[in-house]
Amino acid sequence: MYKAIYNYLARLKAGTGDETNGRHVLGPLIAGLCGTKTAPHVLDVGAGYGKDLLAVKAALPGASTAAVETYPQAVAFLRKSGFDVASVNLERDALPFGAASFDIVMCNQVIEHTKELFWVVSELARVCKVGGHLVIGVPNLGSLHNRLALLAGRQPPAIHVFGPHVRGFTIPGLRDFLEAGNTLRVERVRVVVLRGAQVERCRLPRGARYAARRRTRGHALLPRRRLDFAHSQ
């Protein structure tokens, strides 16, 4: 029975990559976080081929954007598309921007691929302005289909043995990490589920988006910002 339910959910998920990654809500979410600011400075770390940046530009045409990406083909595509791109090793190099440079720092479907999590998130926080927002999207290890897989003795899809993910996050687990040391405060959770359906944040569904604000100028492991993060699988 569990296998049949799991396979049904897997079929529903097929072809819903952009929805799973929250791109249908990202633009309006960023616009809402910016409030009356119509020309924010926005950084996308792990920008891929720029889909998230395009969503932001559609919602905020006046936004000034920058990207960080390491995959050579994606870097070339972004530059050809007119984006300012820095190519660095996220787990080794400092981001090539000054402290407090951006109103919004996005990192969607990236940190689950990283081992040096403390370093990566510290750098995201460093380049975010005091009072700005980090927007982080990750797969949700506590989602229904992942829990069903475990219940049936199967590997959860959010962290396949032969897949690219090296970390698994639940909503409470990521919140605890980000708020450790009292340097970041999770302000908002946005749930992203199959076919764009909305689910109450208390249910640990397929996905969620979190927001946190940087509140002080002190530099610690994670300087004080507001944070939005989203679970997406």
C-alpha positions as CSV (number, residue, x, y, z in Angstrom):
1,M,0.0,0.0,0.0
2,Y,2.8,2.4,1.0
3,K,4.6,1.8,-2.3
4,A,1.4,2.4,-4.3
5,I,0.8,5.7,-2.5
6,Y,4.5,6.7,-3.0
7,N,4.4,5.9,-6.7
8,Y,1.2,7.9,-7.1
9,L,2.8,11.0,-5.4
10,A,5.9,10.5,-7.6
11,R,3.7,10.6,-10.7
12,L,2.1,13.8,-9.5
13,K,5.5,15.4,-9.0
14,A,6.6,14.5,-12.6
15,G,6.9,17.7,-14.7
16,T,6.4,20.1,-11.8
17,G,10.1,21.2,-11.4
18,D,9.5,24.9,-11.4
19,E,6.5,24.6,-9.0
20,T,8.5,22.3,-6.8
21,N,11.3,24.9,-6.7
22,G,8.8,27.6,-5.9
23,R,9.4,29.8,-8.9
24,H,5.7,30.5,-9.3
25,V,5.7,32.3,-5.9
26,L,9.3,33.7,-5.9
27,G,8.6,36.9,-7.8
28,P,5.6,38.0,-5.7
29,L,7.3,36.9,-2.5
30,I,10.4,39.1,-3.2
31,A,8.2,42.0,-4.2
32,G,6.3,41.7,-0.9
33,L,9.5,41.6,1.1
34,C,10.8,44.7,-0.6
35,G,7.6,46.7,0.3
36,T,7.7,50.1,-1.3
37,K,11.3,49.7,-2.5
38,T,11.1,49.4,-6.3
39,A,14.8,49.2,-7.1
40,P,16.3,46.7,-4.6
41,H,19.7,45.2,-5.0
42,V,19.2,41.4,-5.5
43,L,21.8,38.7,-5.4
44,D,21.1,35.1,-6.5
45,V,23.7,32.6,-5.2
46,G,23.6,29.4,-7.3
47,A,21.7,31.1,-10.0
48,G,21.7,28.3,-12.5
49,Y,20.3,29.5,-15.8
50,G,18.7,32.6,-14.3
51,K,15.1,31.5,-13.9
52,D,14.8,32.9,-10.3
53,L,16.3,36.2,-11.4
54,L,13.9,36.4,-14.3
55,A,11.0,35.8,-11.9
56,V,12.3,38.7,-9.7
57,K,12.8,41.0,-12.7
58,A,9.2,40.3,-13.9
59,A,7.9,41.3,-10.4
60,L,10.4,44.2,-9.9
61,P,11.5,45.5,-13.2
62,G,13.6,48.2,-11.5
63,A,15.6,45.7,-9.5
64,S,19.4,45.6,-9.8
65,T,20.5,42.0,-10.0
66,A,23.7,40.0,-9.7
67,A,24.4,36.3,-9.8
68,V,26.9,33.8,-8.4
69,E,27.3,30.5,-10.3
70,T,30.0,27.9,-10.9
71,Y,28.8,25.7,-13.7
72,P,30.6,27.0,-16.8
73,Q,27.7,26.6,-19.2
74,A,25.3,28.4,-16.9
75,V,27.8,31.2,-16.3
76,A,28.2,31.7,-20.1
77,F,24.4,31.6,-20.5
78,L,23.8,34.2,-17.7
79,R,26.5,36.5,-19.1
80,K,25.0,36.2,-22.6
81,S,21.6,37.1,-21.1
82,G,23.0,40.3,-19.6
83,F,23.4,39.3,-16.0
84,D,26.4,40.3,-13.9
85,V,27.9,37.0,-12.8
86,A,30.7,36.0,-10.4
87,S,32.1,32.5,-10.7
88,V,33.4,31.3,-7.3
89,N,33.6,28.1,-5.3
90,L,30.8,28.6,-2.7
91,E,32.4,26.2,-0.2
92,R,35.8,27.7,-0.3
93,D,35.8,31.3,-1.6
94,A,34.3,34.5,-0.1
95,L,31.6,36.0,-2.2
96,P,33.2,38.8,-4.2
97,F,31.0,41.5,-2.7
98,G,31.3,43.9,0.2
99,A,29.4,43.5,3.5
100,A,25.8,44.6,3.5
101,S,25.7,45.0,-0.3
102,F,22.2,43.6,-1.1
103,D,18.6,44.1,0.0
104,I,17.7,40.5,-1.0
105,V,20.0,37.5,-1.1
106,M,18.5,34.4,-2.7
107,C,19.8,30.9,-2.5
108,N,17.2,28.5,-3.9
109,Q,17.9,24.7,-4.0
110,V,21.6,25.1,-3.3
111,I,22.6,24.5,0.4
112,E,21.4,20.9,0.3
113,H,24.3,20.3,-2.1
114,T,26.9,21.8,0.2
115,K,29.1,20.3,2.9
116,E,30.5,23.6,4.2
117,L,27.1,24.8,5.4
118,F,28.4,27.2,8.1
119,W,30.7,29.0,5.7
120,V,28.1,29.3,2.9
121,V,25.3,30.7,5.1
122,S,27.7,33.0,6.9
123,E,28.7,34.5,3.5
124,L,25.0,34.8,2.5
125,A,24.4,36.7,5.7
126,R,27.5,38.9,5.3
127,V,26.6,40.4,2.0
128,C,23.0,41.0,3.1
129,K,22.1,44.5,4.3
130,V,21.0,45.1,7.9
131,G,17.2,44.9,7.6
132,G,17.5,43.0,4.3
133,H,16.3,39.5,3.6
134,L,17.8,36.1,2.8
135,V,15.5,33.9,0.8
136,I,16.5,30.2,1.0
137,G,14.8,27.3,-0.7
138,V,15.5,23.6,0.2
139,P,13.9,20.2,-0.3
140,N,11.8,19.2,2.7
141,L,12.9,15.9,4.2
142,G,9.8,15.9,6.4
143,S,7.4,16.1,3.4
144,L,4.7,13.4,3.0
145,H,6.3,11.5,0.2
146,N,9.7,11.4,2.0
147,R,8.0,10.1,5.2
148,L,6.1,7.5,3.3
149,A,9.3,6.3,1.6
150,L,10.9,5.9,5.1
151,L,7.8,4.1,6.4
152,A,8.1,1.7,3.5
153,G,11.8,1.2,4.1
154,R,12.8,3.2,1.0
155,Q,15.4,5.9,0.6
156,P,13.7,9.4,0.8
157,P,13.7,11.2,-2.6
158,A,15.0,14.4,-1.0
159,I,18.3,12.7,-0.3
160,H,18.9,9.9,-2.8
161,V,22.0,7.8,-2.1
162,F,23.2,8.4,-5.7
163,G,21.8,11.9,-6.0
164,P,23.4,15.3,-5.7
165,H,22.0,16.2,-2.2
166,V,24.5,15.7,0.7
167,R,22.2,17.1,3.4
168,G,18.5,16.7,4.3
169,F,16.5,19.4,6.0
170,T,13.2,19.4,7.8
171,I,11.4,22.7,8.5
172,P,12.2,22.6,12.3
173,G,15.8,21.4,11.6
174,L,16.7,24.2,9.2
175,R,15.0,26.8,11.5
176,D,17.1,25.5,14.5
177,F,20.3,25.8,12.4
178,L,19.6,29.3,11.1
179,E,18.6,30.6,14.5
180,A,21.4,29.0,16.4
181,G,23.5,31.6,18.3
182,N,20.7,34.1,18.0
183,T,22.2,35.7,14.9
184,L,19.4,35.1,12.4
185,R,15.7,35.1,13.0
186,V,13.3,33.1,10.8
187,E,10.5,35.5,10.0
188,R,8.3,33.7,7.5
189,V,7.7,30.2,6.1
190,R,6.2,29.8,2.7
191,V,4.9,26.4,1.7
192,V,5.3,25.2,-1.9
193,V,3.4,22.0,-2.8
194,L,2.4,20.1,-5.9
195,R,0.4,21.9,-8.5
196,G,0.8,25.2,-6.6
197,A,-1.6,24.1,-3.8
198,Q,-1.3,26.0,-0.5
199,V,-0.8,24.1,2.7
200,E,-0.8,25.4,6.2
201,R,2.7,25.9,7.5
202,C,2.1,23.7,10.6
203,R,1.6,20.5,8.6
204,L,5.2,19.8,7.3
205,P,4.0,19.3,3.7
206,R,6.0,19.1,0.5
207,G,7.6,22.5,0.6
208,A,8.1,25.8,2.5
209,R,9.8,29.2,2.0
210,Y,11.5,30.9,4.9
211,A,12.4,34.6,5.5
212,A,14.8,36.2,8.0
213,R,15.8,39.8,8.5
214,R,19.3,41.0,9.4
215,R,18.7,43.1,12.5
216,T,22.1,44.2,13.7
217,R,25.5,45.1,12.3
218,G,27.4,42.6,14.5
219,H,29.3,40.0,12.6
220,A,29.0,36.5,14.1
221,L,28.5,33.1,12.4
222,L,25.2,34.3,10.9
223,P,24.8,38.1,11.3
224,R,21.4,39.3,12.2
225,R,19.1,39.4,9.2
226,R,15.5,38.4,8.4
227,L,15.3,35.1,6.6
228,D,12.8,33.5,4.2
229,F,13.3,29.9,3.4
230,A,11.3,27.4,1.4
231,H,11.1,23.7,1.4
232,S,10.3,22.5,-2.1
233,Q,10.3,18.7,-2.3
